[in-house]
Amino acid sequence: MSKSLVIVESPAKAKTIGKYLGSGYEVQASIGHIMDLPKNDIGVELKKRTFEPTLIVSPGKEKLVAQLQRAAAKADKIFLAPDPDREGEAIAYHLALQLGTNAAQRKKIRRVTFNEITKKAVQDAFQHARDIDQDLVDAQQTRRVLDRLVGYQVSPLLWDKVRRGLSAGRVQTVAVRLIVEREREINAFKPVEYWTLDAQLHPEGRTPESFTARLVGIDGKRATVDTVNSPALPDGVTSKEAVAELEKAQWSVRQVERKQRKRNPSAPFTTSQLQQDSSRKLGFNVRRTMGVAQRLYEGVDVGDEGTVGLITYMRTDSPRVAPDAIAGAREWIGKQLGAKYLPAAAIQYKGKKDSQDAHEAIRPTDVNRTPDAIAKYLSDEQLKLYRLIWQRFVASQMTAAIFDVTTVEIAAKARRTYDFRVSGSVPVFDGFLKVYEVAKDKKDEEDDELANRLPAMNEGEKLALEELKPEQHFTEPAPRYNEASLVKELEERGIGRPSTYASIINTIQDREYVVKHGGPCGRFYPTEIGMVVCDLLVKNFPYIFDTAYTAKLEGELDDIEEGKEKWTDLLGGFYTHFEKELKVAGKKMESIKAMEQVTDEKCDLCGSPLLLKWGKFGTFFACSAYDKKDKNSCTFTKENTAGKPDMATPEAQEAEQNEEYCENCGRVMVLRRGPFGMFMSCPGYSEDPPCKTIRKLSQKQQQKPPVPTGEDCPLCGKELVLRQGVYGEFVSCSGYPKCKYVKQNLIEGMKCPKCGEGDLAERKARRGNIFWGCTNYPKCDFTSNYKPVAKKCPKCKSPYLLEKTLKSGVYLFCPNSKPAAAEEAAPKKTAAKKGAAAKKAPSRVVAKAVPAVTEPCEYEKRIGDAPPPPTVETHGPVKEKHDEAELQPVS
């Protein structure tokens, strides 16, 4: 029987598609890209300016590629089905390179794409298989080459001038630039004072029907303040004068205007709009949003239907929707909500001029699969995101909401005539708002208008004043970017594309160029290293890292995809500018690491001038009297806070959200310990299909900040702090390294039974197991696997007992018992060194007390119940073994 091979990116997608295709197809996963540029070389031909990339099998993927090649050799047909975008087309191209090693094999290879993973869409895609689109491949390859040229040729400059290990990114640097420039705008901002004046009024004789109107002008002229958009008074003196006059004024209705206002529904989600609304409404960051959306797209088991893709492809910049999907939505609205919620004709939405329009908007694959109907099959985050997508799509094909809006102009006549205004509305028809409420960045005038309810009033009607409410304000700078507003800014400027927003935000944080404070929807602050790197790159590469030029490149990449421009032409033009700037930067870029700038600051110890220098963690002040050769020279240093982001803002002081989310499925990742240190892993690592997303942590991320204990150091008097070490937590002096005191977890009232001088302290071995040892080590090598207890054995008179915990309870037993003796006699495995006999490893069994007994003691006593078994909540995630390949971050 003939069999076809189908290759997709992920195991989850393979599992879903396999159920739709039947026994004639074998579905395997490539686990993302299988080929890339080499890591130890730039991998791009530059001498002849062909820009041809050197592609190799990604390290760690050799076995997988060999497996796919064996399967391909047996198959009659090969279908490549990665995602329907540039990235997916490049993956398909690389698979074709590895599987189509001869003409016969290449004839078998076909490309299939589908915008949704449903049975109908998948089967239809296989009926319309095509060749690989080389234009799409060229567009993705060009982006990869651009990023490689910048990263591999600019990063060494940063290593030489700033600090080794830094890196530069073509698009990421521009994103950091936006954040740095916003921070400097905030620091340079000078607030302007202004006052608003509200009047609480009611129609004469109708006291309960009060409302609040706002001052908008005086004698027919708008009340204005520089830099303030809304009507306002300039200062407190003017406000007091106005209040004094208005208390004696005659109030009346000048004009009443009544009209109907419609609020139209929004288009279905594009990627950036989904990320923004998910942040505002659900509190999801971009990584979590895209991870959850990925799992909804790839497929979820929904009971009798089996595994099915619930949403269409989630990387798109087009609001376009397929006609059959629109028909399905209209049918559902008509049946479930009624004809009054259904427009006479389907609503069509158009994208922006620079949108690729390659895919539909993000929508449910079947509108009849309502959130409530499938809630029991989804996790909390999946249900929340699916509900948001479903509601937005259904609302997009519903009628407009209608409001009766009333605007009342009010005159307060005194020495001058003060103009007040109030607007309010009454909902007439809820329309699409029955299903979906659009999220706003902040409350606008229209929202205020639609929120107010006003009493019935007529022109000329007298009003009575209840209270005047003057209020002082100060203008505020533009807010720092959060993930939603940064995505919006990148989209509006044309920087990046739907598939790149998440990686841009992740990269600038992973490189520690920016930090986010205030939880998942917190604001971005540039770090000092981020500001230094940004300034150096923008100054020395003004063309390459210009926001307008970066956006222009995105447009040219779109032209390559559409076959309008050759990829070598784009790279040729780019490299001409880049090479010139690279040569100039190599000669003129300032060396930050060698900086020694004299300041007006004085040393607190010796009074010498302080120098501003650059260290591992940024700038700092150091005494100019310091001399490496002189051990007695002044070593005073202090932190430099000038020019650094202000962390005293309320949002920066909010509790941090330390949860990490899997970019593949959106679940909260767990912390694990591997052979190369701590790392984050998806909890679905061992599921079927597995989600093997992991994230390496930097050394700085692995370390927790010291936590004060409230105790004083017995040596120097400074406070003791709880620290995180290689082998776990420990308590030490906050004055380290001057004071090296480490608090021991001692057994009170007991000295070492071997030497009689040292105390017994709890220790932790490299493998994490606990044992007890003498504090006089290495002079005394006494150790025990069981906790010694300062009680005499009632049978053999041993000066101490041992405590052990079993499932049946906690027991005391004698060190001269059979278990202890047997453990002591057991040989210890040691690794022999070459050319010398292996030294005998010291036994971690308590040495016998003197005098030793000749017969084993049988004393044992139960003293309590065993503690409950460890759980993830009490002891953290289960430690698992991982090989080096598994510890590589998912691309």
Order of alpha helices (4+ residues) and beta strands (2+ residues): beta-alpha-beta-beta-beta-alpha-beta-alpha-alpha-beta-alpha-alpha-alpha-beta-beta-beta-alpha-beta-alpha-alpha-beta-beta-alpha-alpha-alpha-beta-beta-alpha-beta-alpha-alpha-beta-beta-alpha-alpha-alpha-beta-beta-beta-beta-alpha-beta-beta-beta-alpha-beta-beta-beta-beta-beta-beta-beta-beta-beta-beta-alpha-beta-alpha
